[in-house]
Amino acid sequence: MASILRQIVAGPRQKHSEARLDLCYVTDNIIATSGPSSTFPQKAYRNPTDSLVKFLDYKHDTNWAIWEFRAEGTGYPDSEVYGRIRHYPWPDHHPPPFALVPNIMASMRDWLKGPDPKVGRVVVVHCKAGKGRSGTIACSYLISEEGWTVEDALFRFTTRRMRSGFGPGVSIPSQLRWIKYVDHWTKHGKIYVERQIEVLEVHVCGLRAGVKVSVEGYIDDGRTIKNFHTFNRHERVVLGGSEPTSAICPTSNSDNLLPLSDAKVQPFTFQQGNIDDSFDAGADAVIFRPLHPIVLPTSDINIDMERRNKAAYGWTMVTSVAHVWFNTFFEGHGPQNDGNADTSGVFEIAWDAMDGIKGSARKGTKALDRLAVVWRAVSSEGGNTGLMKVVTEPKEGAPVPKMKAADWKSAGRPDLAAVGKDMGLRTESPASVAVSKASSLESPGTSPLAREEDSLAGVKTHVPEDEDFAGHNEALERLTVTVSEPDLRKEEIASPEAAAHNAEGTVLDDNGLGNIVGVVQSKADGQSDQKTREER
């Protein structure tokens, strides 16, 4: 029964023939796997921890170690993997706090290439599905330590982890943006400067009715995302008529957008517009200007959007969910200027390029056309940037800072397992009147197994070609396709947005990341189409 559940959760992906585990070899020394578990019910439909350990012992003796990234908890105690584990947790469906990246890269490098390397050492990376967070780090390592290009790293991870027709291995736009940041970081001396950042204004073009806008950032070394501010109706300036226009909406025509290179911080000093007390009507151009300073402790900034419509009997219907992460050090050209990033700037993005629901491309009905975030680094009285911290990659053999692990027993808790929001009915609270936001409830009918199916769909397993037990793959492949593929295909057909996304394998953003993903997926599809036809 447990084996059947694991196949249902895994969907149309291959299992390891002998160990029957969900894992793949990205390279000969990097293994990506979904998060194992030692507790029920997760153990019934995910990799059992003891089975994973037995496989690693059999294949690699003592020459393996785990890097895990689950802020929701690993699902097993460190003792079950001999304490051979490094913790760098952050929430699901999000990019890592960039300050963690140099330490993660250094710790993996030291294990594989350290002063006393052993032949055949491997690193095992895992998050929940072994896809988004794991893929971000695996690709980052190949780029920063092995000299791979962004395109080649993404292509390798996709072909080893995903089956044709299920999109790229790393698909979340913000995570793709972070991989591109890693490329810039690598090419310019691996210097990163953490700064406190103040969000001055958020400009929105084509804002629809009932949208709340929040500013979020990381705290607790990246384990927690904190909402630093949610704009209310008294902080919204509606531009129209003879009022000055926004840099991203120079006219009432939302199609006429100013390129980011032409947007400057100085012109964002507008005259007072009309403050709309109802906060229900949409507007072509809106500026959200906080009444009090919004200061984030790091350079990682998340802008969160949620649109809701009123329903009967004290309920509201959430019809749109989207967010976007960016880092002001990289958007401020820090790597190109020897770590001296711009002290202020504007980050601009279109609605279609934002992150969707729980890492998917789905965002619901359109909440806006485009937004721009005006930011500046916090300065001390002397004019110097306040509370700066230079983060460099530790040299080989030098101590590498470690992060505190999340509570491993929390992995099965629904309130921690699903950080991403979803659409559906919510209860209406008095506070939601001013901010156009409803209190959060989990969507009705969502089971833990359904959440697993959603996050693991399309993932496959890859093992070295010289495995002596590889001959069992064919029988297991037939079982996997027969049992799981029809159900998932029905879901894809029922969701036009998801079907279009998976068919094209393209995620758009203003930095050209959509082109990268499209190239990766087209290469992967080209190599695997013939194999897929034979399987069918």
N, C-alpha and C positions, 0 to 999 in steps of 0.2 A: 504493500500500500504506500509506504513512504517513497519507494522508488517511482511509483506512478505520479505521486504529487510533485516530486522534483522535476519530472519530465513536463508536467503541465505548467509549472512555474517557469521552467527554462524556455519553453516554447520551442520553435524549430531551430535548435542548435545541437551540435554534436557533443556527446559526452566522452570523457576519457574511457577507453575501452576496458581497462583493467580496474581502475579505481572508481570509475563511474562518477567522476567529479567534474564540476563546472570550473575549468581552468584552461588557460592557453599560454603557450610560450610566445611572448612578443618577440623576444630574441632568445638566444641560447642561455642567457643569464638573467632575463627578466620574465617573471611569471605573473600574469594577472588572473585573479580569481574573484568570484563573488564572496561576500563575507560569510565565513563559516559560523556555525552556532553550536552551542553545547546545551541549549535549553529548548524545551518544547513550548509552543508548537513549531517554532522556526526550524528546529532540527529535522522535522519531518519533511520539509520541502526545500531546505537549503543544504549546502555542504556540511556534513557533520565534522566537527573539529577533529575528532580522533581519526577519521578516515583521511582527512587532509594531511595530518601529521604523519600517518603511516606511509602515505604515498611519498611525501618529501623525504622521509627517512630512507625509504627504499631506493629512491632515485638519486638523492644527493647527500646521504649520510648526515653529517653535522654541518655541511657547507651551505646551509640555507638560513635565511632570516626574514622576518615579516616586517613590512612597513604598512601601517593601517591608518586610515583617514576618517574614521567614523566618529563624529561628535555625538551621535546618538548612542554610542557604546558598541563595543566589538561583538558582544554576544558570547564571549568565552573569557575565562581568566587567563592571565599571562602564564601561569604555571602549566597550562595544558599545551603550551608551545615551548616549554623549557625556558621561559623568560626571554626567548630569542626574538624580541619584537621591539619595534620603534613606533612610538605614538606621535602622530602629527594630525590631530583631529580638526575638522571643520564641517559645517552643516552640508547636508545633501543638496544637490542641484545648484551649488554655488561654486565659484572659483576660490582658491585658497587665499588667505591673507598673504600678500606677496612677501612679507617679512619672513614667512616660514620657508619659502622656496630655497634660498641659499643653504639653509641648514638641512633640508631634505636632500638636496642634491649632494652636499658634502658627505652626509652620513651614508648614502647609497654608494657614492664613489669610494669611500674609505673601506667599505665592506668588500667591494669588488676589486678595487685596485690599490688597497692600502699598502703600508710598508711591508706587511707579511701576508700577501694574498695567497689563497689556496686555489689549486686548480679545480675548476668546476663550481665555484661559488655562484649562488643565485640569490636574487632578491625576489620576494613575493609581495606584490602590492595588492591591496584589496580595500574596497569601500563596502557598499551594500551590494551593488550589481557587478562590481569589477569593470565599470564602464566609464562613467563621467569623471569622477575624482581620480580613479586609478589611471585612466587614460591620459588625463591632464599631466599627472606626475610622470608616467612612463614616457610620454612624448617629450616632456621637459628635460628628462634625463638624456634621452637620445640627442636632443638639440644641444644642451649645454655641456655634456661630458663626452659625447661620441662624435660631435660635429655634423649631425644630420641636419638637413633642411627641414623647415616646418612642414612642407608638403610631403616629404618622404616619411617623416615620423608619423604624421596623421594617416598616411596611406598604409604604412606597416601595421599600425594598431587596428585600423579598420579591417584589413584583410585577414588578420589573425583572430580578431575578436567577433566580428559581425558576419552574418550571412547576407547574401545578395538580396536587395530589396528592402532591407530594414534600416537603411540610412548609415551614416558614418559612425565610427566608434565614439568619437567625441563630437557631440552635436549641439551642446548648449552654447549660444553665442558668447556669453561672458567668459566661459572656460576657454573657448577658442581665442578670445581677445587676450587672455592671460598667457596662452602658449605663444602668441605673437610678442607679448611683453618679454617673455623669457628669451626669445630670439634676440630682441634688442639688448636686453641685459647681458647676454652672452657676448655679443659682438662689440660691446663697449666697456669691457673691463670688469663686468660682474659687480658693479657698484649700485647700491640701492640706498636711498635716503628716505627715511620715514619722517613725516611731518604732521603736525596738527593742521587740519584743514577746516576753514569756515565756508559754509554754503551761503552765498549772498542772496541768490535768486534762482528760481526755476521758471523758465519761459516755456510756454506751451502753445503750440500752433494747432488750431482745429480741435480744441477741447470740447468733448461731448458732455452732456448733462450727467450729473450724479457721480463724478469721478473724484476720488480722494488721492492725494499725493503725499507720500511720506519720504523722509530721508533716513537711511539706515547705515549702520557701519558695524565693524567687528569690535568686540570686547572679549575679555577673558582669554587672551592669546589666540583668538579666532574661533573658540569653541561656541560662541554665542553671537547671534546677530541682534543688535539693539536698535529699536526705533528711537531715534534722537528727536524727531519732530514730525508731526502730521499737520499739514496746513489746514487752517479753518477759513471760513468765509470772510473773516475780517482781515485776512492776509492776502486776499485775492484782488488784483487790480485788472479790470476788464478794459482792454484797449479797443476803441472804436471811434468813428466819426472823425473829429479833428484832433483826437488824442494822438500823441507820439506812438509810433509803431515799434514792434519788437524786432530784434535783429534776425530772428528766424521767421518772422511773419511781416515782412516789410509792407505788404498790402493786405487787404482783407482776403485776397485770393491765396489760399493755403498752398497752392501749387508753386507759388513764386517764393522759393526758399533761398536764403542767403547761405552760400557755402561756408563751412567752418573756418576756412582760411581768412575769410573776410570779416568774421565776427570778432570784435574786440571787447575787452572788458569795460573800457571807459564809456562807450556810448550807452551802457546799460543804466544810465541815471535818468529815469523818465520822470515826467511831471505826474502828479497824482491823477489817476484815472477814476472811473466810476467803480465804487465798491458795491458789488451786487449782494444785497442782504439775503436774497433767497437762496443763493448758491446752488440752485437747481438748473438754471438755464445754461446751455452751452455757449461758447463764444469762439470767434475766430482766433483771437490772440489774447492770452492771459498771462500775467506775471504774478507768481507767488513770491511775496516778499515777507520774510518772517519779522514779527514784532520784536523778537529777541534773537541774539546771535545763535546760530546753529554751528557748534564746533565739534568735529569728529576727532578722535584720538589718533587716527592713522590716515594714510593716504588712500585707503580703499573706501569707496563710496558706492552705496546702492540707492537708486531711486525706485521706489515701489509704487505701483499703480493698481487701483481697484475701482471698478465701476459697478454701481448697484442701482436697481430700480425698486421702487416701493411695491410691496405686495400687501395682501390683506391680513388682518388679524395680527398686527405687530411684527410681521415678517418682511424681509427685503430679499430681493433676488440679485445675487452677484453675477453679472454677465460678462465681466472682463477682469483678467488678472495678468499682470505683466510687471517685469522689473528689469533693471540693467545695472551692472557693476562696471566701474571704471576706476583707474588708479591715476591720481593727479601727478605723480612723479613721472610716469611714462607719457601721459597726455601733455605734460609740461616740458617734454623733450629733455628730461634729465639725463638719460644715457648718452645722448648726442653731445651734451655740454659738460662732460666729465663730472656728472653728479649734481651740477648746478641747475636744477629745474626752474622753470618759470615760477614766479611768485604768485601768479594769478592766471586764470584762463577760462575757457568755455568748452564744455564737452557737449556735443550735439549728436542726436541719434533719431532715426525715424521709427515709427511704431512697428513696422514689419521686422526690424532688426533687433527688437528687444527679446528678452527671455520669456518663454511661455510658462504654462502650468507645470510645475514639478519637473522641469527640465525638458518638456516637450515643446513642439512648435505651436501648440494651441494657446491662444490668448483670449478667445471669445470675440464678442463684438468689438469693433474698433472704438477705443476710448479717446484717442488723439491722433493727430497726424505726425507731429514731430515735437521734440522737446530739447531744450538747451539748459545746462546747469552752469551757473556762474559761480566760480569758486576762487578762493585766495588762501595762501598759506598764512597761518597765524604768526604775527610778528611780535617781538618783545618791544619794550620801550626804546631800546637803543637802535631799533630798525632791523635787527637781525631776526631771522626766522626762529620762532620760539620752539623749544622742545624738539630739536632735530636729533635724529639718531641715524648714524651711518651703519648700514648693514652690509657686510661683505661675506663672501663664501669662505668658511674656515679652510685653512690650508691643510694639505695632506698630513695626517698624524696629529693635528691640533684637536683639542676637545671640541665637540659639536654639541651645542645646546639641545636638550631634549624637552619635549612637551609633556604635560601631565595628561594621562589617559582619562577619557570619560568613563563613567560607571558602566562596566561591561554588562551589568544586569539590566540596563535601561534600553537595550537594543530592541526589545519587543514592545516597548510602550508606544501606542499610537500617537501620543502628544509630542514625542521626540523623534519618532521615525520619519514623519512626513513634515518637514519644515515648509515645503512649498504649499501655497494656498491653492484652493480649488474653487470652481464656480458652483452655484446652487443656492438654496435657501439659507438665510441667516436670521437670527433674532435681532430685532431693532432695539437699540439702547438709546437713552437720552443723549449721550455724548455723540452719537452718530449723526445727529441733526446738524451739528456745526461742521463736522469734518466729512460728511457724506461717506461714512464708513459703518459697517455693521460688525457686531461681535462675532468671533469666529466659532463655527461649529463644523465638525466633520460631515462631509456629504453623506446623506442617507444611503444605506446599502453598500458601503465600502468595507470590505472585509480585509484582514491582513493578507490573505492569499491573493485577492484581487490587486492589492498594492504591489505585491511581489511580481505578479504577472506583468503589470504595467512597466515596472522598472527594469525587468530582465528580458523583455521581449526582443528577439532578434539576436541575442548574444550566442556566440558559438564557442567551441573549444578547439584549440590547436595544440598539437603535441609534436615533438621532433619526429621526422619521417623515419628514423631508424628504430622506432619502438618495435620490440619483438612481438608485442601483443596487438599491433595495429590492425591485424586481420579481422578483429571483431567489430571494427567500425561500421562495416557495411550493414550487418544485421541490426545494430543499434540505431543506425541512421534511418533504416526503414521504419523502425518502431517510433522514432522521434517524429518523423514526417507524418506518419499515419495518425498518431494520437493527437498531436498538438497543432499542426499547421492549419487545418481547416478553421478552427476556432479563431485563431489570430487573424486569419485572412478575412473572416467575417467582420471583425472589429475594424480592420483597415478599410473595408468597403463601406462600412457604416459611417465612417468618419472621413468625409472628403478632404478636410484639411490634412489629416494624418496621412491619407493615401497619397495626396499630392506631394507632401514633404518627403515621404519615403521613396516615392518614385523618382523624384528629382535629386534627392540627397543634398539639397542646397539650403544653407542657412545664410541669410543676408545680414550684413552690417556695414557701417560706414567705412570701416577700415579694409574692406575688400576680403573679409574672411569668407564670405559666401563663395567667392571664386575658388578659394583653397579647398573648401569642403566639396564643392562640385567636382573639382579635379580628382580629389581623393576617391569620392564615391564612383565616378565614372571609370577610374582605373580599376577599382575593386570589382565593379560589376562586369567589366570587360573580361577580367581574368576568371570570374567565377560563374558566368552565364552557362558555359558548357557543362560545368560540374553540376549546376542546379538542374539543367535539363535531364542529365543522366539520373540524378537522384529521383526526380519525379517519374 
